[in-house]
Amino acid sequence: MSTTSSVLTDDTLLSRIDRAVLRVESVLNLGSGIVIFALVVLAIANVLLRKLLNAPVPGYIDWTEQFMAVFAFLGLAYVQREGGHIRMDLLVGSLRGRILWLFEFLSVIFMLLVTTALIYGTWFHFLRSFDFGAPNWSTDSSIDISLPLWPAKLAVPVALVLLWVRLAIQIWAYGRGLRTGGDDIVAVPLPEDPAQQATKEAATVGAVSGDPFGKGDTRG
């Protein structure tokens, strides 16, 4: 169960686009979770088959490599939308209003430029392994069971394109914040102090454990 989002919404065009992109991000994030679950199941099956039958899963390492490339990137845009990426905010966390939005605006522009370069590089990396005329549409395959590598390589630029769209939305939002001022803008994760973050995490743990209010055991 996820924590409550700090991203505000309203009826503006920016917020509607934000929510539309969020639906796509949520699907890819769910896909990333499914891939992680499949990787866990595969690891369990490999251990059991090796122990009981002395017959490990064929191409286990090949499949693991493909799964890792997929789940590592599919959730990038969703986590960016929710403000979940690791960041150094000792300075930024103390800022408010237009000054805060200016710092965020500049940092997101930098991320957009880096993401643009990564899209260019990963797309051509995918093209080098994809060929309609080749067996399995691939000129590049894994060592053990000759697993085609192009699906995992395609997942990377696709995920980065969605991240690029998310960053563009956040640049739009922070730009509006610079014009209008104020502490609350839509389509971006609002800053939270440690107490707010701890409260949300406690509520999540409480809900998972059957205590929906995160109050814990109140017995004397």
Backbone hydrogen bonds in HBPLUS format (Angstrom, degrees):
<---DONOR---> <-ACCEPTOR-->    atom                        ^
c    i                          cat <-CA-CA->   ^        H-A-AA   ^      H-
h    n   atom  resd res      DA  || num        DHA   H-A  angle D-A-AA Bond
n    s   type  num  typ     dist DA aas  dist angle  dist       angle   num
A0187-ALA N   A0008-LEU O   3.25 MM 179  6.16 158.4  2.30 160.2 154.4     1
A0016-ARG N   A0012-THR O   3.02 MM   4  6.32 155.9  2.08 150.8 158.0     2
A0017-ILE N   A0013-LEU O   2.96 MM   4  6.18 160.3  2.00 154.6 159.2     3
A0018-ASP N   A0014-LEU O   2.93 MM   4  6.14 157.4  1.98 146.8 153.9     4
A0019-ARG N   A0015-SER O   2.96 MM   4  6.21 157.8  2.01 148.9 153.2     5
A0020-ALA N   A0016-ARG O   2.99 MM   4  6.19 149.2  2.09 142.5 151.3     6
A0021-VAL N   A0017-ILE O   2.93 MM   4  6.17 164.8  1.95 157.8 160.5     7
A0022-LEU N   A0018-ASP O   2.94 MM   4  6.09 145.7  2.05 140.0 150.6     8
A0023-ARG N   A0019-ARG O   3.22 MM   4  6.47 141.4  2.37 138.8 146.0     9
A0024-VAL N   A0021-VAL O   3.10 MM   3  5.30 118.6  2.50 100.2 114.3    10
A0025-GLU N   A0021-VAL O   2.94 MM   4  6.26 163.7  1.96 154.1 159.3    11
A0026-SER N   A0022-LEU O   2.76 MM   4  5.90 154.4  1.82 150.5 157.0    12
A0027-VAL N   A0023-ARG O   3.18 MM   4  6.40 151.6  2.27 140.1 146.6    13
A0028-LEU N   A0024-VAL O   3.08 MM   4  6.43 164.5  2.11 155.5 158.8    14
A0029-ASN N   A0025-GLU O   2.81 MM   4  5.99 153.0  1.88 147.6 156.3    15
A0030-LEU N   A0026-SER O   2.84 MM   4  6.02 151.4  1.92 142.8 150.5    16
A0031-GLY N   A0027-VAL O   2.87 MM   4  6.17 153.8  1.94 144.7 152.6    17
A0032-SER N   A0028-LEU O   2.86 MM   4  6.16 146.8  1.97 143.3 152.2    18
A0033-GLY N   A0029-ASN O   3.03 MM   4  6.39 151.7  2.11 143.8 150.8    19
A0034-ILE N   A0030-LEU O   2.91 MM   4  6.26 153.8  1.98 151.7 159.2    20
A0035-VAL N   A0031-GLY O   2.94 MM   4  6.18 154.7  2.00 147.2 153.9    21
A0036-ILE N   A0032-SER O   3.01 MM   4  6.29 154.0  2.08 145.8 152.7    22
A0037-PHE N   A0033-GLY O   2.95 MM   4  6.23 158.0  1.99 147.2 153.2    23
A0038-ALA N   A0034-ILE O   2.85 MM   4  6.11 156.6  1.90 148.7 155.4    24
A0039-LEU N   A0035-VAL O   2.89 MM   4  6.13 148.6  1.98 144.7 153.5    25
A0040-VAL N   A0036-ILE O   2.98 MM   4  6.32 150.9  2.07 147.7 155.2    26
A0041-VAL N   A0037-PHE O   2.96 MM   4  6.28 162.9  1.99 152.8 157.1    27
A0042-LEU N   A0038-ALA O   2.86 MM   4  6.04 157.9  1.91 146.5 153.0    28
A0043-ALA N   A0039-LEU O   2.92 MM   4  6.13 153.0  1.99 143.1 150.3    29
A0044-ILE N   A0040-VAL O   2.95 MM   4  6.26 159.4  2.00 152.7 157.8    30
A0045-ALA N   A0041-VAL O   2.88 MM   4  6.10 166.1  1.90 153.6 157.7    31
A0046-ASN N   A0042-LEU O   2.87 MM   4  6.04 154.0  1.94 146.0 153.3    32
A0047-VAL N   A0043-ALA O   3.04 MM   4  6.28 158.1  2.09 148.1 153.0    33
A0048-LEU N   A0044-ILE O   2.93 MM   4  6.17 170.7  1.94 158.8 161.2    34
A0049-LEU N   A0045-ALA O   2.89 MM   4  5.92 167.5  1.91 150.5 154.7    35
A0050-ARG N   A0046-ASN O   3.00 MM   4  5.99 153.8  2.07 139.3 147.0    36
A0051-LYS N   A0047-VAL O   2.92 MM   4  6.06 155.2  1.99 146.5 153.5    37
A0052-LEU N   A0048-LEU O   2.75 MM   4  5.81 171.1  1.76 157.5 160.5    38
A0053-LEU N   A0049-LEU O   2.93 MM   4  5.23 147.2  2.04 126.6 137.3    39
A0055-ALA N   A0049-LEU O   3.12 MM   6  5.43 174.6  2.12 122.0 122.2    40
A0054-ASN N   A0050-ARG O   3.18 MM   4  4.22 126.5  2.48 102.3 110.4    41
A0060-TYR N   A0057-VAL O   3.26 MM   3  5.43 133.1  2.50 141.5 131.5    42
A0063-TRP N   A0059-GLY O   2.92 MM   4  6.20 166.4  1.94 166.3 168.1    43
A0064-THR N   A0060-TYR O   2.95 MM   4  6.14 158.3  2.00 148.3 155.0    44
A0065-GLU N   A0061-ILE O   2.97 MM   4  6.17 158.3  2.01 150.1 154.9    45
A0066-GLN N   A0062-ASP O   3.18 MM   4  6.50 157.3  2.24 147.4 153.1    46
A0067-PHE N   A0063-TRP O   2.91 MM   4  6.15 165.3  1.93 155.7 159.7    47
A0068-MET N   A0064-THR O   2.94 MM   4  6.08 160.9  1.97 152.0 156.9    48
A0069-ALA N   A0065-GLU O   3.24 MM   4  6.42 156.7  2.29 144.1 149.3    49
A0070-VAL N   A0066-GLN O   3.23 MM   4  6.49 147.0  2.35 144.7 153.4    50
A0070-VAL N   A0067-PHE O   3.13 MM   3  5.18 122.6  2.48  95.5 109.9    51
A0071-PHE N   A0067-PHE O   2.97 MM   4  6.25 169.4  1.98 170.0 166.5    52
A0072-ALA N   A0068-MET O   3.14 MM   4  5.89 145.4  2.26 139.7 147.9    53
A0073-PHE N   A0070-VAL O   3.18 MM   3  5.75 153.5  2.25 114.1 120.9    54
A0074-LEU N   A0070-VAL O   3.12 MM   4  6.16 161.3  2.15 164.9 170.7    55
A0076-LEU N   A0073-PHE O   3.12 MM   3  5.44 171.0  2.13 118.9 121.2    56
A0079-VAL N   A0075-GLY O   3.04 MM   4  6.17 167.5  2.05 160.1 163.1    57
A0080-GLN N   A0076-LEU O   2.98 MM   4  6.20 151.3  2.07 147.4 156.0    58
A0081-ARG N   A0077-ALA O   2.92 MM   4  6.16 152.6  2.00 147.6 154.6    59
A0082-GLU N   A0078-TYR O   3.09 MM   4  6.39 148.7  2.19 145.4 153.5    60
A0084-GLY N   A0079-VAL O   2.84 MM   5  4.97 169.3  1.85 151.6 151.3    61
A0083-GLY N   A0080-GLN O   3.24 MM   3  5.03 154.0  2.31  96.1 103.9    62
A0093-GLY N   A0089-ASP O   2.74 MM   4  5.11 149.6  1.83 128.0 136.5    63
A0094-SER N   A0091-LEU O   3.10 MM   3  5.70 156.1  2.16 115.2 122.0    64
A0095-LEU N   A0092-VAL O   3.05 MM   3  5.31 164.2  2.07 113.0 118.1    65
A0101-TRP N   A0097-GLY O   3.09 MM   4  6.42 164.5  2.11 154.8 159.5    66
A0102-LEU N   A0098-ARG O   2.85 MM   4  5.99 146.6  1.96 146.3 155.2    67
A0103-PHE N   A0099-ILE O   3.15 MM   4  6.46 162.8  2.18 151.0 153.7    68
A0104-GLU N   A0100-LEU O   2.98 MM   4  6.25 166.1  2.00 155.7 159.9    69
A0105-PHE N   A0101-TRP O   2.77 MM   4  5.78 153.9  1.83 142.0 150.1    70
A0106-LEU N   A0102-LEU O   3.01 MM   4  6.23 163.6  2.03 153.2 155.9    71
A0107-SER N   A0103-PHE O   3.02 MM   4  6.21 159.8  2.06 148.1 154.0    72
A0108-VAL N   A0104-GLU O   2.93 MM   4  6.06 158.5  1.98 152.1 157.3    73
A0109-ILE N   A0105-PHE O   3.08 MM   4  6.26 151.9  2.16 144.1 151.8    74
A0110-PHE N   A0106-LEU O   3.09 MM   4  6.36 157.4  2.14 145.2 150.8    75
A0111-MET N   A0107-SER O   2.99 MM   4  6.31 156.7  2.05 144.3 150.7    76
A0112-LEU N   A0108-VAL O   2.83 MM   4  6.05 149.5  1.92 145.4 154.0    77
A0113-LEU N   A0109-ILE O   3.02 MM   4  6.35 154.9  2.09 150.8 156.4    78
A0114-VAL N   A0110-PHE O   3.06 MM   4  6.37 162.0  2.09 152.7 157.3    79
A0115-THR N   A0111-MET O   2.84 MM   4  5.98 160.3  1.88 149.1 155.1    80
A0116-THR N   A0112-LEU O   2.89 MM   4  6.07 151.6  1.97 144.8 152.4    81
A0117-ALA N   A0113-LEU O   3.16 MM   4  6.47 158.4  2.21 146.8 151.2    82
A0118-LEU N   A0114-VAL O   2.98 MM   4  6.28 153.6  2.05 147.4 155.4    83
A0119-ILE N   A0115-THR O   2.85 MM   4  6.10 153.6  1.92 151.8 158.4    84
A0120-TYR N   A0116-THR O   3.14 MM   4  6.40 162.9  2.17 148.7 152.5    85
A0121-GLY N   A0117-ALA O   3.06 MM   4  6.33 163.4  2.09 149.4 153.4    86
A0122-THR N   A0118-LEU O   2.85 MM   4  5.93 171.2  1.86 155.5 158.3    87
A0123-TRP N   A0119-ILE O   2.94 MM   4  5.86 153.1  2.01 146.7 153.5    88
A0124-PHE N   A0120-TYR O   3.39 MM   4  6.56 163.7  2.42 143.9 147.2    89
A0125-HIS N   A0121-GLY O   3.02 MM   4  6.20 141.2  2.18 139.2 150.9    90
A0126-PHE N   A0122-THR O   2.92 MM   4  6.16 147.2  2.03 141.0 148.7    91
A0127-LEU N   A0123-TRP O   2.97 MM   4  6.31 157.9  2.02 146.2 152.3    92
A0128-ARG N   A0124-PHE O   3.13 MM   4  6.26 143.9  2.26 138.8 146.3    93
A0129-SER N   A0126-PHE O   2.95 MM   3  5.46 150.4  2.03 113.6 122.6    94
A0130-PHE N   A0127-LEU O   3.32 MM   3  5.10 161.5  2.36  99.3 104.7    95
A0139-THR N   A0129-SER O   3.13 MM  10  4.96 151.2  2.22 109.1 117.9    96
A0131-ASP N   A0137-TRP O   2.93 MM   6  4.83 166.7  1.95 114.1 118.0    97
A0134-ALA N   A0131-ASP O   3.11 MM   3  5.37 158.6  2.16 109.5 116.1    98
A0137-TRP N   A0134-ALA O   2.93 MM   3  4.84 145.7  2.05 133.2 126.5    99
A0138-SER N   A0135-PRO O   3.17 MM   3  6.10 169.7  2.18 124.6 126.7   100
A0149-LEU N   A0140-ASP O   3.25 MM   9  5.99 162.4  2.28 148.4 144.5   101
A0142-SER N   A0147-LEU O   2.88 MM   5  4.97 147.7  1.99 127.0 136.9   102
A0153-LYS N   A0149-LEU O   3.14 MM   4  6.34 160.5  2.18 153.6 159.6   103
A0154-LEU N   A0150-TRP O   2.79 MM   4  5.85 143.0  1.92 148.7 157.5   104
A0155-ALA N   A0151-PRO O   3.08 MM   4  6.29 145.3  2.21 141.5 150.2   105
A0158-VAL N   A0154-LEU O   3.26 MM   4  6.39 162.6  2.29 154.8 160.0   106
A0159-ALA N   A0155-ALA O   3.00 MM   4  6.05 160.9  2.03 144.1 149.1   107
A0160-LEU N   A0156-VAL O   2.96 MM   4  6.18 153.5  2.04 150.2 158.5   108
A0161-VAL N   A0157-PRO O   2.84 MM   4  5.99 147.8  1.95 145.5 153.1   109
A0162-LEU N   A0158-VAL O   3.19 MM   4  6.50 158.9  2.24 147.6 152.3   110
A0163-LEU N   A0159-ALA O   2.98 MM   4  6.27 150.6  2.07 141.5 150.3   111
A0164-TRP N   A0160-LEU O   2.81 MM   4  6.06 148.7  1.91 143.5 152.2   112
A0165-VAL N   A0161-VAL O   3.00 MM   4  6.37 154.6  2.07 148.7 154.5   113
A0166-ARG N   A0162-LEU O   2.99 MM   4  6.30 159.9  2.03 147.9 153.3   114
A0167-LEU N   A0163-LEU O   2.86 MM   4  6.14 158.6  1.91 152.9 158.4   115
A0168-ALA N   A0164-TRP O   2.92 MM   4  6.17 153.4  1.99 148.0 155.5   116
A0169-ILE N   A0165-VAL O   3.00 MM   4  6.30 153.1  2.07 150.2 157.1   117
A0170-GLN N   A0166-ARG O   3.01 MM   4  6.31 153.7  2.08 146.5 153.9   118
A0171-ILE N   A0167-LEU O   2.89 MM   4  6.16 148.4  1.99 147.7 156.3   119
A0172-TRP N   A0168-ALA O   3.08 MM   4  6.32 157.5  2.13 144.9 150.4   120
A0173-ALA N   A0169-ILE O   2.93 MM   4  6.24 156.7  1.98 146.8 153.4   121
A0174-TYR N   A0170-GLN O   2.82 MM   4  5.99 168.3  1.83 152.7 155.5   122
A0175-GLY N   A0171-ILE O   2.86 MM   4  5.92 150.1  1.95 143.4 152.4   123
A0176-ARG N   A0172-TRP O   3.00 MM   4  6.32 149.3  2.10 144.8 152.5   124
A0177-GLY N   A0173-ALA O   2.94 MM   4  6.29 150.1  2.03 144.4 153.5   125
A0178-LEU N   A0174-TYR O   2.89 MM   4  6.22 146.3  2.01 145.7 154.1   126
A0179-ARG N   A0175-GLY O   3.17 MM   4  6.47 147.2  2.28 140.8 149.0   127
A0180-THR N   A0176-ARG O   2.90 MM   4  6.07 165.0  1.92 157.2 161.0   128
A0181-GLY N   A0177-GLY O   2.75 MM   4  5.19 148.6  1.84 138.5 146.0   129
A0196-GLN N   A0193-ASP O   3.03 MM   3  5.43 119.1  2.41 109.9 123.9   130
A0197-GLN N   A0193-ASP O   3.09 MM   4  6.43 163.0  2.12 158.5 163.8   131
A0198-ALA N   A0194-PRO O   2.89 MM   4  6.03 159.1  1.93 148.6 154.3   132
A0199-THR N   A0195-ALA O   2.97 MM   4  6.15 152.7  2.05 144.2 151.7   133
A0200-LYS N   A0196-GLN O   3.06 MM   4  6.31 159.8  2.10 150.5 154.9   134
A0201-GLU N   A0197-GLN O   2.99 MM   4  6.22 162.0  2.02 150.4 155.5   135
A0202-ALA N   A0198-ALA O   2.88 MM   4  6.02 154.9  1.95 146.3 153.3   136
A0203-ALA N   A0199-THR O   2.95 MM   4  6.15 152.6  2.03 144.2 151.7   137
A0204-THR N   A0200-LYS O   2.99 MM   4  6.24 150.5  2.08 145.6 153.4   138
A0205-VAL N   A0201-GLU O   2.98 MM   4  6.24 164.5  2.00 151.0 154.4   139
A0206-GLY N   A0202-ALA O   2.87 MM   4  5.99 157.2  1.92 146.3 153.3   140
A0207-ALA N   A0203-ALA O   2.94 MM   4  6.09 151.2  2.03 141.6 148.8   141
A0208-VAL N   A0204-THR O   3.04 MM   4  6.29 157.8  2.09 149.6 155.2   142
A0209-SER N   A0205-VAL O   3.01 MM   4  6.16 151.0  2.09 145.3 153.2   143
A0211-ASP N   A0206-GLY O   2.48 MM   5  4.43 133.3  1.69 160.9 153.9   144
A0210-GLY N   A0207-ALA O   3.35 MM   3  5.22 160.2  2.39  97.9 103.5   145
A0214-GLY N   A0211-ASP O   2.91 MM   3  5.46 167.3  1.92 125.1 129.2   146
